[in-house]
């Protein structure tokens, strides 16, 4: 599972590109039926369903389709609990679980067991990923440990992409300043060689 996730992330330009592939890679590797990703909306302070996956030919397609456009508050439902706790959360039989908000949808799609895990970036949750199985299953500690590691992989990926985006913005601002400032500005290395100069100086 971790190898498949690492391979997907290595070939992905950003989270939007990576998530559908990660859902499929993890779902197929563990043999589960459906998965979804929720993003944290910082302004509204809710989770928003962002992407879904289901096993081809599975009745779970209806569950994934009905989940699109939904929101979930912290502590509400399976993804909301994973968001609030910051840890993987498991339900043995989702339709029979009192806090599960999509019980009727899961029942109709024949889904039972489910788990959700947070994507943590510097200790804060950036999103939550969930998976569901057609059978009622007891918590699998080994799987939860593996899934927590996948969440950490995704968190590092998001952190790295954010840093790269910030660096790109900084480079753009510096280029813009050097192109338009009327002053002579330059940068030299430790051997006093010019590295960058403003257009005015050039």
TORKOL-4160 file (C-alpha; in steps of 0.2 Angstrom, whole numbers, padded with zeros to 4 digits, m for minus):
202
<pt num="1" X="0000" Y="0000" Z="0000"/>
<pt num="2" X="0014" Y="0012" Z="0005"/>
<pt num="3" X="0024" Y="0008" Z="m0011"/>
<pt num="4" X="0009" Y="0011" Z="m0022"/>
<pt num="5" X="0005" Y="0027" Z="m0014"/>
<pt num="6" X="0024" Y="0033" Z="m0015"/>
<pt num="7" X="0024" Y="0028" Z="m0034"/>
<pt num="8" X="0008" Y="0038" Z="m0037"/>
<pt num="9" X="0014" Y="0053" Z="m0027"/>
<pt num="10" X="0031" Y="0053" Z="m0037"/>
<pt num="11" X="0022" Y="0055" Z="m0053"/>
<pt num="12" X="0009" Y="0068" Z="m0048"/>
<pt num="13" X="0010" Y="0087" Z="m0050"/>
<pt num="14" X="m0002" Y="0091" Z="m0035"/>
<pt num="15" X="m0015" Y="0084" Z="m0023"/>
<pt num="16" X="m0029" Y="0086" Z="m0036"/>
<pt num="17" X="m0019" Y="0075" Z="m0048"/>
<pt num="18" X="m0014" Y="0063" Z="m0035"/>
<pt num="19" X="m0030" Y="0059" Z="m0025"/>
<pt num="20" X="m0040" Y="0049" Z="m0038"/>
<pt num="21" X="m0024" Y="0039" Z="m0041"/>
<pt num="22" X="m0021" Y="0036" Z="m0023"/>
<pt num="23" X="m0039" Y="0031" Z="m0019"/>
<pt num="24" X="m0038" Y="0018" Z="m0033"/>
<pt num="25" X="m0021" Y="0012" Z="m0028"/>
<pt num="26" X="m0025" Y="0010" Z="m0010"/>
<pt num="27" X="m0042" Y="0003" Z="m0013"/>
<pt num="28" X="m0036" Y="m0010" Z="m0025"/>
<pt num="29" X="m0021" Y="m0015" Z="m0014"/>
<pt num="30" X="m0032" Y="m0018" Z="0001"/>
<pt num="31" X="m0046" Y="m0026" Z="m0008"/>
<pt num="32" X="m0060" Y="m0013" Z="m0002"/>
<pt num="33" X="m0075" Y="m0007" Z="m0012"/>
<pt num="34" X="m0076" Y="0012" Z="m0012"/>
<pt num="35" X="m0066" Y="0027" Z="m0006"/>
<pt num="36" X="m0067" Y="0045" Z="m0005"/>
<pt num="37" X="m0057" Y="0061" Z="0000"/>
<pt num="38" X="m0064" Y="0076" Z="0010"/>
<pt num="39" X="m0055" Y="0092" Z="0010"/>
<pt num="40" X="m0055" Y="0104" Z="0025"/>
<pt num="41" X="m0064" Y="0121" Z="0020"/>
<pt num="42" X="m0055" Y="0133" Z="0032"/>
<pt num="43" X="m0067" Y="0147" Z="0029"/>
<pt num="44" X="m0083" Y="0137" Z="0033"/>
<pt num="45" X="m0074" Y="0125" Z="0045"/>
<pt num="46" X="m0082" Y="0110" Z="0037"/>
<pt num="47" X="m0076" Y="0095" Z="0027"/>
<pt num="48" X="m0081" Y="0095" Z="0008"/>
<pt num="49" X="m0082" Y="0079" Z="m0002"/>
<pt num="50" X="m0069" Y="0081" Z="m0016"/>
<pt num="51" X="m0066" Y="0065" Z="m0024"/>
<pt num="52" X="m0072" Y="0047" Z="m0025"/>
<pt num="53" X="m0067" Y="0030" Z="m0031"/>
<pt num="54" X="m0077" Y="0013" Z="m0032"/>
<pt num="55" X="m0072" Y="m0004" Z="m0038"/>
<pt num="56" X="m0078" Y="m0007" Z="m0056"/>
<pt num="57" X="m0095" Y="m0015" Z="m0057"/>
<pt num="58" X="m0098" Y="m0012" Z="m0038"/>
<pt num="59" X="m0115" Y="m0006" Z="m0031"/>
<pt num="60" X="m0104" Y="0007" Z="m0022"/>
<pt num="61" X="m0105" Y="0018" Z="m0037"/>
<pt num="62" X="m0122" Y="0025" Z="m0030"/>
<pt num="63" X="m0114" Y="0028" Z="m0013"/>
<pt num="64" X="m0099" Y="0038" Z="m0021"/>
<pt num="65" X="m0111" Y="0048" Z="m0032"/>
<pt num="66" X="m0123" Y="0052" Z="m0018"/>
<pt num="67" X="m0108" Y="0058" Z="m0007"/>
<pt num="68" X="m0103" Y="0071" Z="m0020"/>
<pt num="69" X="m0107" Y="0089" Z="m0014"/>
<pt num="70" X="m0109" Y="0084" Z="0004"/>
<pt num="71" X="m0101" Y="0093" Z="0019"/>
<pt num="72" X="m0097" Y="0086" Z="0036"/>
<pt num="73" X="m0093" Y="0096" Z="0052"/>
<pt num="74" X="m0079" Y="0091" Z="0064"/>
<pt num="75" X="m0085" Y="0076" Z="0075"/>
<pt num="76" X="m0099" Y="0072" Z="0063"/>
<pt num="77" X="m0100" Y="0056" Z="0054"/>
<pt num="78" X="m0085" Y="0045" Z="0050"/>
<pt num="79" X="m0074" Y="0058" Z="0042"/>
<pt num="80" X="m0079" Y="0071" Z="0054"/>
<pt num="81" X="m0073" Y="0060" Z="0069"/>
<pt num="82" X="m0056" Y="0056" Z="0060"/>
<pt num="83" X="m0054" Y="0075" Z="0057"/>
<pt num="84" X="m0058" Y="0079" Z="0076"/>
<pt num="85" X="m0047" Y="0066" Z="0083"/>
<pt num="86" X="m0033" Y="0067" Z="0071"/>
<pt num="87" X="m0032" Y="0048" Z="0071"/>
<pt num="88" X="m0038" Y="0034" Z="0060"/>
<pt num="89" X="m0056" Y="0029" Z="0064"/>
<pt num="90" X="m0065" Y="0012" Z="0061"/>
<pt num="91" X="m0083" Y="0007" Z="0060"/>
<pt num="92" X="m0087" Y="m0012" Z="0060"/>
<pt num="93" X="m0104" Y="m0010" Z="0052"/>
<pt num="94" X="m0108" Y="0008" Z="0046"/>
<pt num="95" X="m0126" Y="0007" Z="0042"/>
<pt num="96" X="m0129" Y="0000" Z="0060"/>
<pt num="97" X="m0118" Y="0014" Z="0068"/>
<pt num="98" X="m0128" Y="0028" Z="0076"/>
<pt num="99" X="m0116" Y="0042" Z="0071"/>
<pt num="100" X="m0114" Y="0037" Z="0053"/>
<pt num="101" X="m0123" Y="0050" Z="0043"/>
<pt num="102" X="m0125" Y="0041" Z="0027"/>
<pt num="103" X="m0132" Y="0025" Z="0034"/>
<pt num="104" X="m0146" Y="0023" Z="0021"/>
<pt num="105" X="m0134" Y="0026" Z="0006"/>
<pt num="106" X="m0122" Y="0013" Z="0013"/>
<pt num="107" X="m0136" Y="0001" Z="0016"/>
<pt num="108" X="m0142" Y="0003" Z="m0002"/>
<pt num="109" X="m0125" Y="0001" Z="m0009"/>
<pt num="110" X="m0121" Y="m0014" Z="0001"/>
<pt num="111" X="m0107" Y="m0006" Z="0011"/>
<pt num="112" X="m0103" Y="m0011" Z="0029"/>
<pt num="113" X="m0086" Y="m0009" Z="0037"/>
<pt num="114" X="m0077" Y="0008" Z="0035"/>
<pt num="115" X="m0062" Y="0018" Z="0041"/>
<pt num="116" X="m0056" Y="0036" Z="0039"/>
<pt num="117" X="m0039" Y="0043" Z="0042"/>
<pt num="118" X="m0033" Y="0061" Z="0042"/>
<pt num="119" X="m0020" Y="0069" Z="0031"/>
<pt num="120" X="m0010" Y="0079" Z="0043"/>
<pt num="121" X="0001" Y="0094" Z="0038"/>
<pt num="122" X="0012" Y="0101" Z="0053"/>
<pt num="123" X="m0001" Y="0093" Z="0065"/>
<pt num="124" X="m0016" Y="0101" Z="0056"/>
<pt num="125" X="m0029" Y="0091" Z="0046"/>
<pt num="126" X="m0029" Y="0096" Z="0028"/>
<pt num="127" X="m0041" Y="0082" Z="0023"/>
<pt num="128" X="m0048" Y="0065" Z="0027"/>
<pt num="129" X="m0049" Y="0049" Z="0016"/>
<pt num="130" X="m0061" Y="0035" Z="0019"/>
<pt num="131" X="m0064" Y="0018" Z="0013"/>
<pt num="132" X="m0078" Y="0005" Z="0014"/>
<pt num="133" X="m0080" Y="m0014" Z="0012"/>
<pt num="134" X="m0095" Y="m0024" Z="0008"/>
<pt num="135" X="m0093" Y="m0035" Z="0024"/>
<pt num="136" X="m0094" Y="m0030" Z="0042"/>
<pt num="137" X="m0076" Y="m0032" Z="0048"/>
<pt num="138" X="m0068" Y="m0030" Z="0065"/>
<pt num="139" X="m0054" Y="m0016" Z="0067"/>
<pt num="140" X="m0038" Y="m0022" Z="0059"/>
<pt num="141" X="m0024" Y="m0014" Z="0069"/>
<pt num="142" X="m0010" Y="m0018" Z="0055"/>
<pt num="143" X="m0021" Y="m0010" Z="0042"/>
<pt num="144" X="m0024" Y="0005" Z="0053"/>
<pt num="145" X="m0005" Y="0007" Z="0056"/>
<pt num="146" X="m0002" Y="0006" Z="0037"/>
<pt num="147" X="m0016" Y="0018" Z="0033"/>
<pt num="148" X="m0009" Y="0030" Z="0046"/>
<pt num="149" X="0008" Y="0029" Z="0037"/>
<pt num="150" X="m0001" Y="0033" Z="0020"/>
<pt num="151" X="m0009" Y="0048" Z="0029"/>
<pt num="152" X="0008" Y="0054" Z="0034"/>
<pt num="153" X="0015" Y="0051" Z="0016"/>
<pt num="154" X="0001" Y="0062" Z="0009"/>
<pt num="155" X="0004" Y="0075" Z="0022"/>
<pt num="156" X="0022" Y="0076" Z="0017"/>
<pt num="157" X="0017" Y="0077" Z="m0001"/>
<pt num="158" X="0005" Y="0092" Z="0003"/>
<pt num="159" X="0018" Y="0101" Z="0013"/>
<pt num="160" X="0031" Y="0099" Z="0000"/>
<pt num="161" X="0020" Y="0105" Z="m0014"/>
<pt num="162" X="0015" Y="0120" Z="m0003"/>
<pt num="163" X="0033" Y="0125" Z="0000"/>
<pt num="164" X="0036" Y="0123" Z="m0019"/>
<pt num="165" X="0021" Y="0134" Z="m0023"/>
<pt num="166" X="0027" Y="0147" Z="m0010"/>
<pt num="167" X="0045" Y="0147" Z="m0018"/>
<pt num="168" X="0038" Y="0149" Z="m0035"/>
<pt num="169" X="0028" Y="0164" Z="m0029"/>
<pt num="170" X="0043" Y="0171" Z="m0021"/>
<pt num="171" X="0054" Y="0169" Z="m0037"/>
<pt num="172" X="0040" Y="0177" Z="m0047"/>
<pt num="173" X="0040" Y="0192" Z="m0036"/>
<pt num="174" X="0059" Y="0194" Z="m0036"/>
<pt num="175" X="0059" Y="0193" Z="m0055"/>
<pt num="176" X="0045" Y="0206" Z="m0056"/>
<pt num="177" X="0055" Y="0218" Z="m0044"/>
<pt num="178" X="0071" Y="0215" Z="m0053"/>
<pt num="179" X="0063" Y="0219" Z="m0070"/>
<pt num="180" X="0054" Y="0235" Z="m0065"/>
<pt num="181" X="0064" Y="0243" Z="m0051"/>
<pt num="182" X="0073" Y="0259" Z="m0057"/>
<pt num="183" X="0087" Y="0255" Z="m0045"/>
<pt num="184" X="0103" Y="0245" Z="m0048"/>
<pt num="185" X="0101" Y="0229" Z="m0038"/>
<pt num="186" X="0113" Y="0214" Z="m0039"/>
<pt num="187" X="0117" Y="0198" Z="m0030"/>
<pt num="188" X="0134" Y="0190" Z="m0029"/>
<pt num="189" X="0141" Y="0174" Z="m0023"/>
<pt num="190" X="0155" Y="0171" Z="m0011"/>
<pt num="191" X="0168" Y="0173" Z="m0025"/>
<pt num="192" X="0160" Y="0190" Z="m0029"/>
<pt num="193" X="0153" Y="0184" Z="m0045"/>
<pt num="194" X="0137" Y="0192" Z="m0051"/>
<pt num="195" X="0122" Y="0180" Z="m0049"/>
<pt num="196" X="0107" Y="0191" Z="m0052"/>
<pt num="197" X="0106" Y="0209" Z="m0058"/>
<pt num="198" X="0091" Y="0221" Z="m0060"/>
<pt num="199" X="0086" Y="0226" Z="m0078"/>
<pt num="200" X="0091" Y="0244" Z="m0073"/>
<pt num="201" X="0109" Y="0238" Z="m0069"/>
<pt num="202" X="0110" Y="0227" Z="m0084"/>
